[in-house]
Each structure stands twice: as C-alpha cells, then as structure tokens.
Amino acid sequence: MRDSGESGGEHGAGEDDLGAKVAGRAASACTPEPPRRAKRPWWLPHFLGRVPIGLDARYVNLVGLVALASLFENYDLSVLSSAMKQIREGFGLEQGAFTSLMAWTRLGAVPGFFVLPIADRFGRRRVFLGAIVGMSVGTVLSAFAPTAASFVALQTLTRSFVIASMATAVVIVAEELPARHRGWGIGLLGAIGSLGYGLGALLYAFVDVLPGGWRALYLAGCAPLFLLPMFRRRIPETGRFLSMRSTRAAGDGSAAFFGPMFELLRAYPARSLGVAAMATSVALGSSPAFTLLSDFVQTTHGWTPSAYSTMAILAGMFGIVGNPAMGWAADRFGRRPVAMAGFGLFPVAAFALYFGPSMAVPIVWVPFVFLLTGANVLMRIIASELFPTSSRNTAMGWETLAETLGASLGFFVVGLATAADASIAPAAVAVASLTALGAIVVWALPETAGRELEATSRVE
C-alpha cells in the first residue's frame, strides 16, 4: 500500500509538473519578448555608443549606408577647411581677402534649395543619388581650378550638391526610423559623416609632400562614384514618400516643382520663419569659427599641417560624439532644452579656442566640436520634424538655405572686420556669440520629441 501510494504520488506529481510546463509555455507564448538590441555593425565605432534597444537591424544598416555617403560630403568640406592656408597662398591672397571670397562658396545653397523640392515630388532616392554624382564631379574638378575665381565657382557648385545630399539624407533617416530613435539615427548620421572630416585631416597631414599639394586632396573626391552601384542597389525609396505619392494626384510641371515651396510658406509661415532664424544665427556664428581655425593656428601659433591634422583626428574623435550624444539627449529630454544648451554654450568654447594659449587648443577643441556637431544635428532634427511629408525635403532645403546664407554672412563680416595683417580671432569670436540667438529662437518652436512624423507637423 505504501509503495502503491508513493507510486501514485509520484505519478500525480509528474502530471502536475507536466501541467505546469504546459501552462508556462502558454504564458510565455502570450507574453511578448522583451525588446532586444541589434548586433553592433562592423562600421559603428565603439566610442559612438551602442545600437538602441528595440531598433531593427535593417534601420541600422540604412543609417550606415546613408552615412557612408555623408562621409564623403564632409570630406570635401574638410579639405577646404584644413587646406585653406595652402589654397589662399597658392592663389596669392591674404587672410581677410580670401575669407571674404570664401563667403561666396556658401551661396551654393541657393541653387541647392531649388533642387531639394524635386525630392518632394519625384522621390528622395533619386535626388540623393544624383547629388552624390554632382558632388563627386565638382570635388574632382576643383583640383584643376586655374584661378581663385574658378576655384570658388567650382566649390560653390559642389556645395549645391553637398547641401542637396545632406538634407535628403536627413529626410531619408527621419522618415524611416521609429519616432523614439529618430534623434539617435540623425545623430549617428552626423557622427559617421564627421569621420569624413577626419579623413580629410589625415590626408592633409601630407599636403607638403603630395604631388600637386592641396590639389591632390581634391582628386580623392571621386571615391563615391565607385560606390554608386552599391548605393543604387541598397538604398530604397522611403515608405512615407511612396505612401504619399500613391494618394496624391499628379499636378502640372510648375506645381510639381514650386508646389512644395508655396505649400510650406503658406501653411507654416511661423515655423518657416522660426527655422530660418534658428539656422541663420547658429550658422552665422559657428561656421567661420570652425572653418578658419586651421589657418588661424598655422598663422598665429605657427603650427604645422601635421600638428593640425593630429589634433583634428585625435581630439576631434572625442568631439564628434556630440552627434549621437545630443541626438540621444534630444530623444530623452526634448529638442528645445538640449538645443538651447548647445547653442548657448558654443560662444564660450569659441572664445577659449581663439584667445587661449596654443597648448590649450587641442583640449578646447573637444567641447568645441562636440557643441558644433551637436548643434548641426539638432537643427536638422527640428527642421525634419516640423513639416509634413509633402514638404519635408523642401523644409530641409529651407533650413539649409538659411544656414548657408548665415554662414556666408559670417564669412563676409569676419573678412571685412579683419585688416590685411591682423588676426581673425576678434572678429571670429564676436560673430560666434550670435549662436546664442538660436537658443532664444528654438524655445519659441514646438516640442516634437517622441512623436511620429504624422503628428509633429500638427503639434502646437
């Protein structure tokens, strides 16, 4: 009896265990798995942080592809900034005269602005790929410019395609990524793109030994042409654009081109003005302070090209963390407070960079680049979220137009305020203080953090 009872007890316990296992499986089937973190891709440096939990790998790969193209966009800008001293001396110009001349290259955003609305009618992908081709060809042709005027003309044309490519890249990432990770994605786009500055700075270290000097640096700009087949295969049209196009009636040619511009200004006059004021003030103050630094440290502190390159690469590697860091912070704490902090602190870093001792420049360069890259990311995030899909690329064009006009004005002011043999530091720092105006403007714009794009254009 005892054996029988024990056997029955064991049998009953076995049934209970089996029932518990079945119930556990049913419960686990009904309970969703916790979100997982996608595997770190090979191209993502560890110092830029990890992939956010719950972000699908296909979105991460898309950001990587678009960022690769952005890397070469920034390479062209890096060569102009790093080799400015050699370029102006090659054309026999003083600092002030060449600074004023360089203001014209920033006006490349004007024709770029008229290209960007095409993406709101015919697709982001087409404009993005076309801009990559135009940018590469313009960079290579800059190597053969015989005069300062022709060089500036080619760089102005190249800047048009760079602007179109950058703005459309932001729109592609903004439209494809989930709302809670949009800031991170645009921030990472800027961070990987900023590595192009490092590549330009690395090659600039050999400017004195390269055949042709600074001209050889521009020949490397043909690299994106070799990657174009891969971009064509792997970068798709955004789902939001395809959805919009399927429900929109086709218009005539003029409406297809000018329609997004009229729609943007008519439907969102206050936001359009606010975005333009923000971009103008921030670019007016930050662009000259950044672009003129290589010439400044070589002329004023006696640095060599290799010394500047070392600082730009090593210290700048820490500084570009500002792209994903501020993007992440904007996702968590909101666009407005993070932007206000970034815009407001930039003049302090600029003052320390230009008026501090030579040995302090590499140290100050880290927060300077952190704030600069973070500010650029925040402007693009804000501009991409405040307008509907039908006008989003046009809105990015509007923002970049204001940004470039502001930068151009900044160069004009610094050039006019700097005498032939005087330092550019006082004028550069005075103009840099105007970024604080952007902190005031951004507070008047709506907060869009954490909202899907379909809702951000309607938020008050």
C-alpha positions in Angstrom: 0.0 0.0 0.0 2.8 2.3 0.9 4.6 1.5 -2.4 1.4 2.0 -4.3 0.6 5.3 -2.6 4.1 6.6 -3.2 3.9 5.5 -6.8 0.6 7.2 -7.2 2.0 10.3 -5.5 4.9 10.4 -7.9 2.6 9.9 -10.8 0.4 12.8 -9.6 3.5 14.9 -9.1 4.6 14.1 -12.7 1.2 15.2 -14.0 1.4 18.4 -12.0 4.9 19.1 -13.4 3.7 18.5 -16.9 0.7 20.8 -16.4 3.0 23.5 -15.0 5.3 23.2 -18.0 2.4 23.4 -20.5 1.0 26.4 -18.6 4.4 28.0 -18.5 4.7 27.6 -22.3 1.3 29.1 -22.9 2.1 32.0 -20.6 5.4 32.7 -22.4 3.6 32.5 -25.8 1.2 35.2 -24.7 3.9 37.4 -23.1 5.8 39.4 -25.7 9.6 39.0 -25.6 11.5 42.0 -24.2 13.0 44.1 -27.0 16.5 43.1 -28.0 19.5 45.2 -29.0 20.6 44.7 -32.6 24.1 43.4 -33.2 26.7 46.1 -33.5 27.6 46.5 -37.2 31.2 46.4 -38.1 31.2 50.1 -39.3 30.0 51.5 -35.9 33.0 52.6 -33.8 32.7 51.7 -30.1 33.2 55.3 -29.0 29.9 56.3 -30.7 27.9 54.1 -28.3 25.6 51.1 -28.8 22.6 50.5 -31.0 19.4 51.4 -29.1 17.4 48.5 -27.7 14.5 47.6 -29.9 15.8 49.2 -33.1 15.6 46.7 -36.0 18.8 45.9 -37.8 17.5 47.0 -41.2 17.2 50.6 -39.9 20.7 50.5 -38.5 22.0 49.3 -41.9 20.1 52.0 -43.7 21.7 54.7 -41.5 25.1 53.2 -42.2 24.7 53.3 -46.0 23.4 56.9 -46.0 26.1 57.9 -43.5 28.8 56.5 -45.8 27.7 58.9 -48.5 27.7 61.7 -45.9 31.3 60.8 -45.0 32.4 61.9 -48.5 30.3 65.0 -48.3 32.2 66.1 -45.2 35.5 65.1 -46.8 35.1 67.9 -49.3 34.3 70.4 -46.6 37.2 69.2 -44.5 39.7 69.7 -47.3 38.5 73.3 -47.8 38.8 74.0 -44.1 42.1 72.2 -43.4 44.0 73.4 -46.5 42.6 76.9 -46.5 46.1 78.4 -45.8 47.7 76.5 -48.7 44.9 77.3 -51.1 44.9 81.0 -50.4 48.7 81.2 -50.6 48.6 79.2 -53.8 46.4 82.0 -55.2 48.4 84.8 -53.6 45.7 86.1 -51.2 45.7 87.5 -47.7 43.6 86.0 -44.9 40.9 88.8 -44.9 40.6 88.8 -48.7 40.3 85.0 -49.0 37.8 84.8 -46.1 35.5 87.3 -47.9 36.0 85.3 -51.2 35.1 82.1 -49.4 31.7 83.6 -48.4 30.6 83.0 -52.0 31.1 79.2 -51.7 28.5 79.2 -49.0 26.0 80.6 -51.5 26.0 77.2 -53.2 22.9 76.5 -51.0 20.9 78.9 -53.2 20.7 76.6 -56.3 20.7 73.6 -53.9 17.4 75.0 -52.4 15.8 74.8 -55.8 16.9 71.2 -56.3 15.5 69.9 -53.0 11.8 70.4 -53.7 12.2 67.9 -56.6 12.6 65.2 -53.9 9.1 66.0 -52.6 7.6 65.3 -56.0 9.9 62.6 -57.6 11.5 60.9 -54.6 14.2 61.2 -52.0 16.3 58.4 -53.5 16.7 60.0 -57.0 17.8 63.3 -55.6 20.2 61.7 -53.2 21.9 59.6 -55.8 22.1 62.5 -58.3 23.6 64.8 -55.6 26.3 62.2 -54.9 27.4 62.2 -58.5 27.3 66.0 -58.8 29.3 66.4 -55.6 32.0 64.0 -56.6 32.5 65.5 -60.0 32.6 69.0 -58.6 35.2 68.0 -56.0 37.5 66.5 -58.6 37.2 69.5 -60.9 38.2 71.8 -58.0 41.6 70.2 -58.2 42.2 71.7 -61.7 40.9 75.3 -60.9 43.5 77.7 -62.5 42.4 80.8 -60.6 40.8 81.7 -57.2 37.6 82.8 -59.0 37.3 79.5 -60.8 38.0 77.6 -57.7 35.3 79.5 -55.8 32.9 78.9 -58.7 33.5 75.1 -58.7 33.3 74.9 -54.9 30.0 76.9 -55.0 28.6 74.4 -57.5 29.9 71.5 -55.4 28.3 72.9 -52.3 24.9 72.9 -54.1 25.1 69.1 -54.4 26.6 68.7 -50.9 23.6 70.6 -49.5 21.1 68.6 -51.5 22.7 65.3 -50.5 23.0 66.2 -46.8 19.4 67.5 -46.5 17.9 64.5 -48.3 20.0 62.1 -46.2 18.4 63.5 -43.1 14.9 63.2 -44.6 15.6 59.5 -45.5 16.6 58.7 -42.0 13.9 60.7 -40.3 11.1 59.1 -42.4 12.3 55.5 -42.0 13.3 55.3 -38.3 10.8 54.9 -35.5 10.0 58.1 -33.6 11.7 57.1 -30.3 15.0 56.5 -32.2 14.9 59.3 -34.8 17.2 61.6 -32.9 19.8 58.8 -32.4 19.6 58.0 -36.1 20.1 61.5 -37.3 22.9 62.0 -34.7 24.7 58.9 -35.9 24.3 60.0 -39.5 26.2 63.2 -38.5 28.8 61.3 -36.5 29.7 58.9 -39.2 29.7 61.7 -41.7 32.0 63.7 -39.4 34.6 61.0 -39.9 35.0 62.5 -43.3 36.5 65.5 -41.6 39.0 63.1 -40.0 39.8 61.5 -43.4 40.4 65.0 -44.9 42.5 66.0 -41.9 44.5 62.8 -42.2 45.4 63.3 -45.8 46.1 67.0 -45.2 49.0 66.0 -43.0 50.8 65.0 -46.2 49.9 68.2 -48.1 53.5 69.3 -48.3 54.7 66.1 -49.9 51.8 65.2 -52.1 52.2 65.8 -55.9 50.3 69.0 -56.6 49.9 69.8 -52.9 46.3 70.7 -51.9 45.1 69.9 -55.4 45.8 66.2 -54.8 43.4 66.2 -51.9 40.5 67.0 -54.1 41.2 64.2 -56.5 40.2 61.7 -53.8 36.7 63.1 -54.1 36.0 60.6 -56.9 35.6 57.7 -54.5 31.7 58.0 -54.2 31.4 57.3 -57.9 32.9 53.8 -57.4 30.3 53.2 -54.6 27.3 54.4 -56.6 26.2 51.0 -57.8 26.0 49.8 -54.2 24.0 52.9 -53.2 21.6 52.3 -56.0 21.0 48.7 -55.0 20.7 49.1 -51.3 19.2 52.5 -50.6 15.4 52.3 -51.1 12.8 55.0 -51.5 11.2 55.9 -48.2 7.9 54.2 -47.3 6.3 57.5 -46.3 7.1 59.1 -49.7 5.7 56.0 -51.6 2.5 56.2 -49.5 2.1 59.9 -50.1 2.8 59.5 -53.9 0.2 56.8 -54.1 -2.5 59.0 -52.7 -1.6 62.3 -54.4 -2.9 63.4 -57.7 -0.3 64.3 -60.3 0.0 68.0 -61.0 1.4 70.0 -63.8 5.1 70.7 -64.1 5.2 74.1 -62.4 3.1 72.8 -59.5 5.3 69.7 -59.2 8.3 72.0 -58.8 7.1 75.1 -57.0 4.2 73.5 -55.1 6.1 72.3 -52.1 7.7 75.8 -51.6 4.3 77.5 -51.7 2.7 74.9 -49.5 5.5 75.2 -46.9 5.3 79.0 -46.6 1.6 79.3 -46.9 0.7 76.5 -44.4 3.5 77.1 -41.9 4.7 80.7 -42.1 5.6 81.0 -38.4 7.5 77.7 -38.3 9.3 78.5 -41.5 10.4 81.8 -40.1 11.5 80.3 -36.8 13.5 77.5 -38.5 15.2 80.1 -40.8 16.0 82.4 -37.9 17.5 79.5 -35.9 19.6 78.2 -38.7 20.8 81.7 -39.8 22.0 82.7 -36.3 23.7 79.4 -35.5 25.5 79.1 -38.8 26.5 82.7 -38.9 28.3 82.3 -35.6 29.7 78.7 -35.9 30.8 78.3 -39.5 33.6 80.9 -39.6 34.9 79.9 -36.2 35.2 76.3 -37.3 36.4 76.8 -40.9 39.1 79.4 -40.2 40.7 77.5 -37.3 43.3 75.7 -39.4 44.5 78.9 -41.0 44.5 80.6 -37.5 46.6 78.1 -35.7 49.2 77.9 -38.5 49.4 81.6 -39.0 49.1 82.8 -35.4 50.6 79.9 -33.4 53.0 78.6 -36.0 51.5 75.1 -36.2 52.5 72.7 -39.0 49.9 70.9 -41.2 50.6 67.6 -39.4 50.1 69.2 -36.0 46.7 70.4 -37.0 45.8 67.1 -38.5 46.8 65.2 -35.4 44.6 67.5 -33.3 41.7 67.3 -35.7 41.8 63.5 -35.7 42.6 62.6 -32.1 40.7 65.4 -30.3 38.0 65.5 -32.9 37.3 61.8 -32.5 36.0 62.6 -29.0 34.3 65.8 -30.2 32.1 64.0 -32.8 30.5 62.1 -30.0 28.3 65.2 -29.8 26.3 64.0 -32.8 24.8 60.8 -31.3 25.0 62.1 -27.7 22.9 65.2 -28.4 20.6 63.2 -30.6 20.1 60.7 -27.8 19.6 63.5 -25.3 17.1 65.2 -27.6 15.1 61.9 -27.7 15.1 61.7 -23.9 14.9 65.2 -22.7 13.4 67.1 -25.6 14.6 69.1 -28.6 14.3 72.5 -27.1 16.3 72.3 -23.8 19.1 70.4 -25.4 19.3 72.8 -28.4 19.2 75.8 -26.1 22.2 74.4 -24.1 24.2 73.6 -27.2 23.6 76.9 -29.0 24.2 78.9 -25.8 27.5 77.3 -24.8 29.1 77.5 -28.2 30.4 81.1 -27.9 32.2 80.2 -24.7 34.1 77.4 -26.4 34.9 79.6 -29.4 36.3 82.3 -27.0 38.6 79.8 -25.3 39.7 78.3 -28.6 40.8 81.6 -30.2 42.0 83.5 -27.2 43.5 80.7 -25.1 47.2 79.6 -25.3 48.4 77.4 -28.1 48.7 74.4 -25.8 45.1 74.6 -24.8 43.7 74.5 -28.3 43.6 70.6 -28.6 41.8 70.5 -25.2 39.2 73.1 -26.1 38.8 71.5 -29.5 36.9 68.6 -27.9 34.0 70.5 -26.4 34.1 72.9 -29.4 33.5 70.1 -31.9 31.0 68.4 -29.5 28.9 71.5 -29.4 29.3 72.3 -33.1 28.3 68.9 -34.4 25.6 68.5 -31.8 24.1 71.9 -32.8 24.1 70.9 -36.5 22.3 67.6 -35.7 19.7 69.4 -33.6 18.9 71.9 -36.3 18.3 69.1 -38.8 16.2 67.1 -36.4 14.0 70.1 -35.7 13.6 71.1 -39.3 12.8 67.5 -40.4 10.0 67.1 -37.8 8.0 70.3 -38.0 6.6 69.8 -41.5 4.5 67.1 -43.3 5.9 64.6 -45.8 4.7 66.6 -48.8 7.0 69.4 -47.8 9.7 67.8 -45.7 12.6 67.9 -48.2 11.6 71.4 -49.1 11.7 72.3 -45.4 15.2 70.8 -45.1 16.2 72.9 -48.1 14.7 76.0 -46.4 16.8 75.2 -43.3 20.0 74.7 -45.2 19.4 77.8 -47.3 19.1 79.9 -44.2 22.1 78.1 -42.6 24.3 78.7 -45.6 23.2 82.3 -46.1 24.0 82.8 -42.4 27.4 81.2 -42.8 28.1 83.3 -45.9 27.2 86.5 -44.0 29.5 85.4 -41.1 32.5 85.0 -43.5 31.7 88.4 -45.1 31.7 90.0 -41.6 34.9 88.4 -40.4 36.6 89.2 -43.7 35.6 92.9 -43.6 36.4 93.3 -39.9 39.9 91.8 -40.3 42.7 94.0 -41.6 45.3 92.7 -44.0 47.9 91.8 -41.4 45.6 91.4 -38.4 44.4 88.2 -36.6 41.0 86.9 -37.4 40.4 85.9 -33.8 38.5 89.0 -32.5 36.1 89.0 -35.5 35.6 85.3 -35.4 34.8 85.2 -31.7 32.5 88.3 -31.9 30.5 86.6 -34.7 30.4 83.3 -32.8 28.5 85.0 -29.9 25.5 85.2 -32.3 24.8 81.5 -31.9 23.2 82.4 -28.6 20.3 83.9 -30.6 19.4 80.5 -31.8 18.8 79.4 -28.2 16.2 82.1 -27.9 14.5 81.2 -31.2 14.3 77.5 -30.6 12.3 78.0 -27.4 9.5 79.5 -29.5 9.3 76.4 -31.7 7.0 73.4 -30.8 8.5 70.4 -28.9 8.4 67.3 -31.1 10.3 64.7 -29.2 8.8 61.2 -29.1 6.1 61.9 -31.7 5.6 60.2 -35.1 6.1 62.5 -38.1 2.4 62.4 -38.9 1.8 64.1 -35.6 4.7 66.5 -35.4 3.5 68.7 -38.2 0.3 69.4 -36.2 1.7 69.9 -32.7 1.4 73.3 -31.2 
